Amino acid sequence: MVIQTYSQLMPSKNPRILVVITPELKKDFERLCHLENRSMSNMVVTLIQKAITEAQEKGVLESGKND
């Protein structure tokens, strides 16, 4: 999987990322998004937020609020 930021290409107040995944993973992800009635972008944000919260609760990651 390759993750690349490309906020320089797409002006926005929020940073954007580009993710390269296999066709099979994309198909399954699309199905999951459809089942949860979410856009793919919204689902990615939700999954990232969940992973960060879980890591913070386990003490693996400190809060980045003061960065």
Backbone hydrogen bonds, N-H to C=O, Kabsch-Sander energy under -0.5 kcal/mol:
donor,donor_aa,acceptor,acceptor_aa,energy
2,V,20,V,-0.9
4,Q,18,L,-2.3
6,Y,16,R,-1.2
9,L,6,Y,-1.1
10,M,6,Y,-1.4
18,L,4,Q,-3.3
20,V,2,V,-2.0
21,I,19,V,-0.6
26,K,22,T,-2.2
27,K,23,P,-2.3
28,D,24,E,-2.3
29,F,25,L,-2.5
30,E,26,K,-2.8
31,R,27,K,-1.9
32,L,28,D,-2.3
33,C,29,F,-2.7
34,H,30,E,-2.3
35,L,31,R,-2.4
36,E,32,L,-1.8
37,N,34,H,-1.1
38,R,33,C,-2.6
43,M,39,S,-2.4
44,V,40,M,-2.2
45,V,41,S,-2.1
46,T,42,N,-2.4
47,L,43,M,-2.7
48,I,44,V,-2.4
49,Q,45,V,-2.7
50,K,46,T,-2.2
51,A,47,L,-2.3
52,I,48,I,-2.4
53,T,49,Q,-2.5
54,E,50,K,-2.5
55,A,51,A,-2.1
56,Q,52,I,-2.4
57,E,53,T,-2.5
58,K,54,E,-1.7
59,G,56,Q,-0.8
60,V,55,A,-2.2
61,L,55,A,-1.3
67,D,64,G,-1.5
